[in-house]
Amino acid sequence: MMSSSLIFSLRETCISFGKKEIFKDLDVDVHKGDFIALIGKNGVGKSTLMRIISDKQDLDQGELWKQPGLQTSYFSQHFDLKESNTVERELANILKSKDEQYKIDIFCKNFVLDKFAAIRSLSGGQKRRVGLIKALIGESDIVLLDEPTNHLDLECIIWLENYLKSYAGSIICVSHDRTFLSNFTNKVFWLDRGNLRVSPSGFKNFDHWSAELFEQEARQLKNRKQFVNIEVEWASRGVKARVKRNLKRLERAKQLKEQLEKDESSYRKAISTVKAQVLKSGSDNSKFIAEFHKVSISYDDAAKKVLENISIKIHKNDRIGLLGDNGTGKSTFLKALLGQISCSHGTIKLKRDMRFSYFDQMRNDLDSNLSLKKVLVPSGGDYLKVQGKERHVCSYLKDFHFDPSGATDSIQTLSGGQQNRLLLAKVLANPQTGLILDEPTNDLDLETMDLLTEMLTNYKGTLLIVSHDRDFLDQTVNKILHFDGNGNISIFMGGYSDFLNHQEDKNIPKANLLKKVKEKKLIEKTKSKLSFKYQYELEQLPNEIDNFQKKILEINNELKDTNLYLDNYDKFTSITKELTTLKDQLFQKEERWLQLLELQDKSE
């Protein structure tokens, strides 16, 4: 008897493509209210499973059950839009009634789309947004999302997270964005070596949960190895007059050993991580490698300037993340730095021998007529230089999770994610004195994300990254340039989380209001049975907390002055560190205050 909440089920499912077996005896259950992160390496069958659920693929073998009348919608990497339609008409076809027209306005507003625009006039990223809305707006029982955050700015991603949290149906999502998955999923489907592992606690606990499973598997393999060694030892004694039973035992020991070796190899492959080489850059002791001086840039068809009166210095070995909504000037800034566009006003000075390796999200540097091998070794041969060392092209392709047997395949056969991995392999083989990466995480799987993060973490040159992946920025950059959309750029020290903390500091008046409420509670409790020492400490803490908050506010106001960063970088760095220290001290004071209040409550 199936649970009343069960809406979709697979039993003993088998799927093969040619000689390759994708699923064997796979069991899947989807319940109402499941928000599922679908995880797994490339080629394990994530897309296949989503196609099965969306009725786009038949089973070779097995049983499929779904709730009568079950509706599914699927946002894949390939979606159909009618070019002659407006955005509004394309979306209206999905709505169940005219009374739901308001949904189009809500989605278009939050995804920054003109509902009256023709589909044919939209960019590729805008068309993806329309495709994503089509999957969501009909409120299907199961929504399947394949990399929904690609080409979305951070504001859109956060809105999407909040929308999905309150979704009435079930969601199955494939994404490389760890923060996104952690913020809304409540279950994990992990496709691992032909098995489906299910976690009921969401992606936020995936790393801990998967580590425990691997540890358990390692213990089981160790126990099996001990048993097999005993059997093999017996078989090697060379008993002379073997009876039939002994011959069977000998054969069984051989089979057990072979299977163990296969399972151990599979385990090692599953837990292995590519050890990225430290990416090197040229040695130079100069303080700045690039300087923007009162730079303004505008386009002929734009009324306002994309960048206005920008003065910024980029230091050697800076690790900079560029944040801002789409269209706020991030790509313009990078193109100006690369010399691809000219300034309307101002100057850009670049150190004479400064050269950047550039990852373009549009992948314009990939010739679709070439093979994978030819992209990496355009001059021919089987070897390329990687960080000054010769590597066989097939070996290097394996680092980026390509099957070496496909080295001579055309780029045209690759998916968007595979093309991104290939371009990253090309760019990172021999990076120049600087790296510029424009949305490098789009279409990547989690495995490749981990590889890229590790390589960039070890990179010793100047790094500029445009990305809306919060976890990725936290791990790879130590400075944020925020583009506000009005031509201005603000500088923040730290990663995305630090940037977010800076933004929250703007709400100090609100924090002061909360503090006053707590202070009132404190005053009401002054006649407590606390010891004189604790009571005195409790009475002093509100003033101490207030002083810390005032100092934090003063430093934040001081950091708003961009001239400080330009004219006195050492002071800028010093007060930034002081700000971090003050925040830590404020946190400790507030924690102590709460501890004493709790102690006071217990003593009354």
N, C-alpha and C positions, 0 to 999 in steps of 0.2 A: 504493500500500500504506500503510495507516494505521499510525501508531506504536502499539506495544502499550500505551503509557501513555495514549493518547487515549481518553476515555470519552464525549465528546459533541462533535458537529460540526455547523455550519451552513454551507451553501454557497449563494451568490448569492440570499440571502434578501430578499424584498420583502414589506413590510407597509404598508398604507394604511388610514387612517380617513377615509372620505369622500373628499374631494379632497386631503387632507393625506397626503403620503408620509412615513412614519416611517423605514423602511429601504429601501434600494435596493442590491442586490448586496452584501449584508452577509455576511462570512465570520467565523465564530467557532469557536475550538477550545478545549475545556476538557480538561485532563489531570489524572490522578490526583495529588493532593497540591497542586493549585493553590489558593492562598488569595488570592482576587481581590477587589480594591477596584473596584467598578463606579461610575465617575465620569461626570458630565455635567450640563449645565444642565437645568432643568425642561422637559419636553416633548420631550426628544431620544430617548426610548424605553427608559429604564432598566427601568421596570416592565414594559413590553411584552416586552423580552428575557427577563426573569425568568419571565414567564408562559409564554413559548414553551418555555423549558428545563424548566419544571415541567408541561408538557403541558396548560396551561390556555388556550392560544391556538394556533390553526392558522396556517399560513403561507399567504399569498396566492400566493406563488411561491418556489421554491427547493427545496433538498434538506436534509433533516435526518437525521443518523445518530447513534445512541447505542449504547453497549455493551449487548449482550443482558442483560436482567435489571436494568438500571440503575434504581436507586431514588433519587427526589428528594423533598425536603421543602421547603416554602415558608412562611416566616414573613413575612406581608404586613401591611399596615395594617388589613386586614379578615380576621379569622380566626373560625372557628366553634367554639364550645364548647357543650356540652350543659349547660344551666343546672341541671338536676336532679342531675347527677353531682357527686360529691366530686372534689377535686383528684386524689386517688389513683386513682380509677376512670377519670377522663379520661385520665390519663397511662398507666395500665396497658394501655389499648387499643392503645397505640403499641408496647409492648414485644414483642419477638420470642418470649420465653418467660418463665415464672414465675421462672426463675433470675435474671432481671435486675431483680427488684423492688427490690434495693438501690439502683439508679440513682435511683428516685423519692426515696428518703431523702436522697441526696447533693444532688440538684438542689433539692429543697424547702428543705433546710438552708441552702444557699448563696444561694438566692433569697428566703429569709425567708418561706416559705409554710407554712401549716398543711395537711398533706396530707389531713386529715379534714374540712376546711372545704368547704361546698357552694359550687359555682361561683357560684350566684346571690347569695351573701353577700359576694363579693369586690368590691373597688373596681376601677375601670377599669385602673389601673396594675397591680394584682395579676393581673387577667385577662390582660393583655399578657404578664406573666411566665409564666403557664401556657401561653399560646400559643407563646412562645419555647421553653420546655422541650419542648413537643410536637414542634417542628421539630428539636430537637437529640437527644432521648433515643433515637430510633430508629436513630441513626447511619447515616443514608442515605449513598449514594455522593456525592450533591451536595446541600448545604444552601444554600438561598437566604434571605438575611436582609435585610429592609428596615427600616432604622433600629432595630436591636436594642437600643441603649442608652437609648432613650427611656424615661423613668420608672424607670430603674435608679439606685440610689445608687452612689457611687464604689466601695465595697467589692465590690458585685455586678459592676460593670463590669470591675474588675481580675481578679476570679475568672473571668469570662467570657473575657477576653483569654487567660488562661493555659490555659483549657479548649480554646479554639479553636486555640492554638498546637500542641497535641498531637493534634488531631482526625485520625482515620485517613482520612477521605474528602476531598472538595474543598468549598470554600466560596466563594460569591459574595455580597458584602456591599455594600449601599448604606448609607452613614452620613455624617452631618455632622460626626462626631467625628474630627478629624484625628489626635489622639493614639491613639485606639483603632485606627484603620486602620493607622497607622504601626507599631504594636506587634505586629501578627500577619500582615499580608498580605505575599505574596511576588510579586505580579503586579498590574498595573493594566489594566483595560479602560476606556478613555476614549472615550465616544461624543461626537464632535465634528463637528457639521455634516454628519451622515449617514455619517461614517466611523468605523471602530473602530480606535483607536490602542492598541497593546499595549506595555506596559513590563514587562520581566522582573525588575525590582528592587524592586517593592512601593511602597506609597504614601509611605514615608518620603523617597523621592527624587522624588516627583511634581512638586513646584514647579520643581526644577532641570531635570528632563527636559522638562516642558511648555514652559518658557522657551526651551530649546534648539530645540524644534520650531517655536515661533513665530518665533525668529530665522532659522531656515532658511527658513520660509515667506516672511518679509519679504524675504530675499535673492532668492528665486525670483521674487517679484512685481516687485522692482526690475529684474531682468534682463528679465522679460517686458515691462515698461513701456518699457524702452529699445528693444526690438525693435518693439513696437507703434508707438512714436513715429516710428521710421524708415519703417514701412509707411504710416502716416497722412500723414507728410510727402510721400512719393512720390505718394500718392493726391490730395493737395491741389495738385499742380503744374498740373493742368488740361491734360494731354497731349491734343492735338487729335484726331487720328485714332487713337482707341483701338481696338486690335484686341481680339478676343474674350478673349485671354489676359490683357490688361491690365484688362478689365472684371471678370474673375474675381478678379484680385488686389485690385482696389478693394473688391469685396464682401467678400473675405476679411479685409481690413484693418478694415472696419467691424465684422465679427463678432468679430474678436480684441479690438477696443477695448471692445465691449459686454461680452464675457465677462470681460475684465480688470477693468472697473469693478464688475461683480457680485462677483468674487472679492476685490477690494480692500475693498468694503463688508462682505463676509462676514468678512474678516480683522479689520477694525476693530471690528466688533461682537463678535467672539470674544475679543479682547484687552481690550476696554473694561471699565473698572471705574467704578462710580458714584462720583463725588466727593461724599462726604457733606458737608453743611453742618455747621459747628460748632454743636452744640446749646448754647444759652445758658441761663443761669439768672439769677435776680435777683442784684444786688450787695448784699453784706452783710458786714460786718466782724466780726460776733460770732463767738466762738470755738466755741461749741457750738450745734447746732441741735436736739438731742434728748438727753435724759438718762433712763436707767433707774436708779432708786434702790431697791435691795433688793427687786426685783420677783420675785414668785412667782406662777405661774399653774398651776392644776390644773383638771381636768374632773371632773364629778360621778361619772362612771363609771370614773375612773382612780384607782388606789390611790396612785401616786406623782405628784409634781408634774412637769409638763412643763418648767417653768423654776423654779429655786429660788434665791432670794436673789441675783438678778442685778443688778449695778451696772455700767453701761456708759454712756459718753458718746460721741455721734456728732458729729464735727467737720464744720464747713462744708467742702464739697468732698471729703469722704472718699469713697473708692472701695472698697467693702467687698464681699467675697465670703463667702457663708454656706455652710459645709460641714458635713456630718454625714449619717448614715444617715437613711433615711426614718423619720419618726415621732419624731425627736429634738428637735423644737421650732422648726425654722426658720420654717415657715409661721405658727406661733403667735406667734413673735417679731415677724414682719412685721405680722400682724393687730393685735397690741397697739400697734405703732407707728402704724398707721393709725387706731387708735381703734375697730376693729371688735369687739374683745373687751376685757373689763375684767380688771384684775389681782385676784388673790386677796389679795395683800399687796403693799405698796410703792407707788411712784408713778412715773409716766412724764410728764416735762415736755417739751413740744414748743414750739419757738419760735413766737410768735404768728402770724406770716405765713408759716410753713413749710407748703407744700403739696406732696404727692407725686402724680406720675403713676404709675399702677399697671398693670403687665402681669400679669394673672392667668392661670396656666397652664390653668385650667379654661375660660377664654374666656367667662366669665359676662357680660362687658360687650358681647358681640356679640349683637345681635338677629337671629336667623336669618330673620326676615321681611323684613329690609331688603336693599337692593342694596349693592354695593361703594361706589358713589357716595354713597348716602344715609348710609352709615356715616361717611364722611369729611366730607360736607357735609350734616348733618342739617337745616339751615335751607333747603336747596335752592340751586339755582344751579350754575354750572360751576367756581367758583373757591373755594379755601380759603387760609387764612393758614398759611404754613409759616415758622416763625422770623421772623415779622413781614413776610414778603413774600408777595404773591399768587402762587399757582401754580394752573394749570389742573389739575383733578382727574385727567384722563387722563395728563398729564405726570408728576404725582406718583405715580400708580399704576405707571408704567413704571419709576420708581426702585426699586420693590419687585418688579420682574419680573412685573407683570401685563400682559396684553394689553389695551390701552385699549378695544378693541371689546367687552370683557366688563364694562365699567364698570356697566352697568345689570342685570347678572345677579344672581340671588339668592345670598345667602351659603350657602344650602342646597346649592348646586351645587359648593361648594368643598371640597377635601380638607382634612385636618387641618393640613398644612403651609401651604396657601394661607390658611387662616383665621388661623394664627399670623402670617403676613406682613402680613395686613390689619390685625390688631390692633396689631402693631408700628408700622405706618404711622400709625395713629390716635394711638397713645401718643406717638410721636416727632415728630409734626408740631409740637406746641407743648407740650413738657414743662414742668412747673412747676418749682419750686425744687429738687425732688428727683425721682429716678427709682427705682422699685422694680420689678425684673423677676424674676418667679418662673418659673424654667425656661424662658427665652425661646428656647432653641435646639432644643427638641423639635420634630421634624417639619420642620426647615429643611434645605434643601440647602446645599452648600458655597458656592455663589455668594451666597446670601442671608446665610450666616454671615459671609462676608467683608464684606458691606455693613454688617451689624449691628456687627461688631467695629470697623470704621472709624468709624462714627457714635459709638459709645460711647467709643472712644479719644479722640475730639475733644470729648466732652461736658465742659462746665465746671461742672456742678452736683454735688450730692451723689448718689451712686449706690450702691444695694444690689442685689446679684445673688445669687439662688439658682441654682446650676448644678453639674452633675457633669462638665461638659466642661472638662478640665484645660488644654488649649491656650487655650480661650476665657478662662478665669479669669486665666491668665498674662498675657494681652494687655490685660485690661480693668480689673483691680483692683490695689490696692496694700496691702490689708489683708485678713486672713482672720479671721472669727469661726467657731470650731469648736465644734459642739454635740456633746457626748459621749454623750447619751442618758440621763444621770443628773441632768438639770436644770442642768448646768454649761455655761458658755461660756468658752472660752479665746481670747485675742487674739494674732495673729501678724502681723508686718509683712511685706509683700510679697505675691506671687501664690501660685499653687498649688505651684510648684517650691520656693519659699522655705519654705512650710509643710512640704513633704516633707522639706526639709533640717533643719528644726527637729525633726521627728519622728525623723530619723536620729541627731541629736545625743544622743538619749536612750541610744544604744548606745555611748557613749564608753568604758565599761569594756571592751567587746568590742574597740574600737579600740586600747585600751591593751594588751590581750593580744597583738594583732597586732604592735604596736610592740615588745613585749618579744621576740617571735620575731625580728624584724628586728634588734633590738639584739644578740641572741645571735650572729646572723650577722656583725654588725659587729665584735663582740669577737674573733671567730675570725679576722678579717681585719686586725687592728691592725698586724701585722707585714708590711705591704705595701711595695711599691716606689714608692708615691706620694711626691711631693715633700713636704717638711716642711710647707709651706703648706697643701696639700690634705689631708694626713693630720690636721693640727690642726683644720681646718674640719670634717672628717668626724667627729672625736671629739667636737666641741662640739654638733653638730646634734641628737643624741638628746635632750639636756637642753633645748635650745631648743624642739624640737617638743613635749616634755612640758609646758613652761611655757605654750605657746600653747593646748594642749588644756585645761589647768587653768583658764586665763582664760576660754575659751569656755564651760566647764562652769559657772563662777561667774556669768557673765552670764545664761546660760540659767536658772539657779536664781533669779536676781534678777528676770527677766522673768516668772516664774511668779506673782509678787505682783501681783494685779490692782489693788491700791491704788496702785501706782506709776503705772499708766496713768491712773488717775482723779485722783490728787493732784499729780502732777508729770509732765505730758505731755512737757514739753521734755526732761527727763532720760530719759524712756522712749524718745523719738526718738533722743536722743544715743547711748545705750548700744546701741540697735538698729543704728545706723550703725557703731558700734565693733565690734559682733559681726561684721558683714559684712567689715570691714577685717581683723579677726583671722583669719577663715576664709581670706581671700585670701592673707594672709601665711603661714598654716599650709600651704596648698597649695604655695606657692613653696618653703618650706623642705623639704617632703617631696619635691618634684620635684628640688631640688638634692641632697638626700641620695641619691636613686636614681641620679642622674647620677654622683656620686662613687663609689658602689658599683660601677656599671658600669665606670667608669674604672679602679677598683682591680682588677676582674676581668681586664681587658685587660692590666694591667701585671704581673700575676703569671706 
